[in-house]
Amino acid sequence: CYNKQVEKYRKWREKMKVLFKQRIFSWIDSYDIYDENGNTVYIVKGQISFGHRLKIYDAANKEIGTLKERVLTWLPIFDIYEGENKIGSISKEMTLFKPKYDIDFNGWHVEGNYMEWDYTITDRNGGTVATVSKELFKLSDTYVLDIVNPQDALHVLMFVLAIDAEKCSRD
C-alpha cells in the first residue's frame, strides 16, 4: 500500500502544465507554447498549403514535428510526423453532441464536451493522459494542457493543434 502511495505521489509531481496561445497578429497559424513558469517550450509555425500544415519547433528553434491535414476527406484527418517520420494520424469521429477523435498510433482517444471547450485524452485502458481546457474571454485561442507524463507533451500538443485547426476550418 505504501509503495502505491509513493508511486501516485511521484506521478503527480511529474505532471506538466502547458499554455497554448495563438498569436493574434499573424497571417497564418502560429502559436507560442509556454510552461507554467512562462518559459517558451515550443513554437508552432503554419505554412501556406492546401489544408493546415503546422511545423513544431523546440525552444532552441529545432524542428521536431509536423502536423498535416489531409484534403478531400469526409471527416478531418491529420497526419502526425516526428522529424521526417510519419508516426500516425488523428481523425474526427462522426458524433452528434460531443466531439471525439481517434489517434491510431498509440491507442489514445480524445473526447470533448458539448461546447468544445474542454477535452480529455485517455489511453487504451481509460487512464487520463491529459486534460485540455480552453480559456474564455481571451483575444486569441488559448488552451491549458495538463499532461500527466511530460514525455507525452509533444503528442498532446499535436492533438490539440489538430483539434484547433479542425474547429477553425468549420468556423
Salt bridges, closest charged atoms under 4 A:
GLU7 OE2 - ARG10 NH2 2.39
GLU14 OE2 - ARG10 NH1 2.40
ASP29 OD2 - HIS52 ND1 2.88
ASP32 OD1 - ARG23 NH2 2.77
GLU63 OE2 - LYS55 NZ 3.19
ASP79 OD1 - ARG70 NH2 2.86
ASP79 OD1 - LYS86 NZ 3.29
GLU82 OE2 - HIS155 NE2 2.31
GLU93 OE2 - HIS109 ND1 3.67
ASP102 OD1 - HIS109 ND1 2.79
GLU111 OE2 - LYS98 NZ 3.92
GLU116 OE1 - ARG170 NH2 2.59
GLU135 OE1 - LYS138 NZ 3.62
ASP141 OD1 - LYS134 NZ 3.36
ASP146 OD1 - LYS17 NZ 3.77
GLU166 OE2 - LYS92 NZ 3.32
GLU166 OE2 - ARG170 NE 2.74
